Amino acid sequence: RQNPFAKRVDVHVGERLRERRSFMGYTQESLAQQLRLSHQQVQKYETGANRISAGRLYELAKTLDVSIQYFFEGFDESLPAHTPKLSRLSFATANPSFLSSN
């Protein structure tokens, strides 16, 4: 099971990848072809479903003409990880007053 903080980083990097890909005029398919990947793999990177390796991040940065740091810009380390819905439901069940206030 993945660390919630690491998952937030993966999702943020994926969002930045999607933004830059779109800005540069690439489709998922055209970027995938350039990197010899499937468009499904690019899609998984963009949603944070698959983690991007350091080597692949380097290739992406070169292809999209940005620094590696670009992918991390705007990431807020101070924000807490999202609480899974199941955890909130469990909390609400144990604390009925929570339901009436939310």
Buried (B, 14 or more C-beta within 10 A) or exposed (E): EEEEEEBBBBBBBBBBBBBBBEEEEBEBEBBBBBBEBEBEBBBBBBBBBBBBEEEBBEBBBEBBEBEEEBBEEEBEEEEEEEEEEEEEEEEBEEEEEEEEEE
